Amino acid sequence: MPIFLLTWNPKRWHWDEEDYETTVAKTRCGELVPSDWSSGNTRRIAPGDRVFLLRQGTDRGIIGVGHTTSGSKQTAHWDESRQGEKSWCVNWQIEILLPTADRLPIAELLATDLGVPWNNLVASGVQVPEGSEQRDRCIWRRPVGLGGA
């Protein structure tokens, strides 16, 4: 199964704190939470692909996991300052969303050999190299519950 990274930078897009905490609580109870998300310029994401949400900026690390319910599609741009422009996005079901403090820190990801340029990700939609898929599942399966298939 293909695995893609979606990214979120709180400096570029505000996620309402109450909505974030509600989503954390819902996923903690096993509820799937539907969302749409930018997929950067990537057009090859398909329904059912695995996605991990990487927090960028401060407190970097993996904070979420889920699967896509749509392929890449063009919609109105998520950045309100870019009205009239289009961007690529996917619909996904958030299976787990963690509080920032419980994230899988970037330092742990950098210490692995997963074939992902963790310090050079500038947009969503980066595919995890297929040769490292099994290792990805192993490292993200943590006590907090990330990565279980």
N, C-alpha and C positions, 0 to 999 in steps of 0.2 A: 504494500500500500504506500503510495507517495506521501511524504511528510513535507509540509511547508511551514515556514515561520511567518506569523503575522506580527507586526510591531506596533507598539503604542508609546508615544512620547507625550507625557503630560504637558510639556511646554508647547506642543503643537496642537493638541486637541484635549479639551477639558472633559473628563468623565465625571459627571455629577457624583459627589462623594456618597450621597444616600443611595443612588442607583447602584454604584459599585458595591457597597456593603450589602445591599439587598441581593445582588447577584451572587456574592460570596456565600451568603446564608442559604440561598436556594440551592446552589450546587453542593454545598456541604450536606444538604438533606437528600441529595440524589436527583434533584430536578435538573432537567436540561433547559437552558435558557437560550432562546433564539436571539441572534444578533446579526448585523451586517458589518463588514469590516473591509477596509482598503486592502487590496492585494497588490499594491504598487503598480508596476507595468506588466505583471504576470497575467497571462491569458490561458495558461495550461492547467489551472486548478480545476478539478472535476468534482462532482458530487461524491461524497463518501471519503474524500481525502482527509488525512489526519492533519491537524493544525495545532501549533503551539504558539502561545502569545508571549512575546518577549517585550518586557518593559524596557524602554530606552531612556536616555537622559540620566537622571539620578536614580539610585536604587535599582540598577539594571539587573535583569534576570528573568527567568521563565516564571510567569504568574498564572498561566492558564493553558488548558488543553481542551480540544473538542474535535468535531468533524464537520466538514462542509455539507451543506444541504443544497448548494447550487454550484455551478461552475462559475468561472470568472465572467463578469458582465459589466458593461458600462452603465454608469449612473451619473447623476449630478455630482459634482465634486464635493467631498466632505468638508473642505475648507471654505467657510463662508466668504472669505475674501476673494475667492476665485469663482464667483458667480458666473454662470454661463459656460464654464468649462466642464469637461467630463473626467471621470476617473474610473479605474477598474476596482471592482469589489466582489466579495463573495458573501453568501449567507452561511452562517454556521451555527451549530448548537454548542454552547459552552457547557462542557461536562464538569470542569473544575475551574474555579477562579479563586485564587489565593489572596489573602491580605498581603500587602507588599512585604511585610516583615517575614513572611513564610516563603518567599520566592526562592527559586533555585538560583543562587547568585552567579553572576557572570564569571567570577573567579573560578568557580567549580567547572563551568562550561569550558573556560579557557584551558583548564588543566587536563582536558580530554582530547583525544584525537578523533574528532567526529567529522572532519572535513568541512566545517562551517566557519566562515570568516567572522567570528563574533564581534570583533572590533571594527568591522567595515560594513556592517549592515546599515544601509541608509533608508531602506523602504521595506514594506511588507512584500511577501510573495517569494522569498528566497526558498528554494527547494533544498532539503537536506539530501546530500548525496546518497543514492540508494545503497551503495556498498556499506554504509554505516548505519542503516536503518535499525538493525538488531541492537547495536550498541546504544543508539539513541533511546530505544525502549528501556534498556537496562539502566542507563544513568538517570532517566527521568522517573523511574519507578522508585519513589522515595516514601518515607513514612507519612508525608503529607498527602500522598495519594496521586501525585502526578505520574502520568504515563501509562497507567494500566490500560490494556487494550479492551 
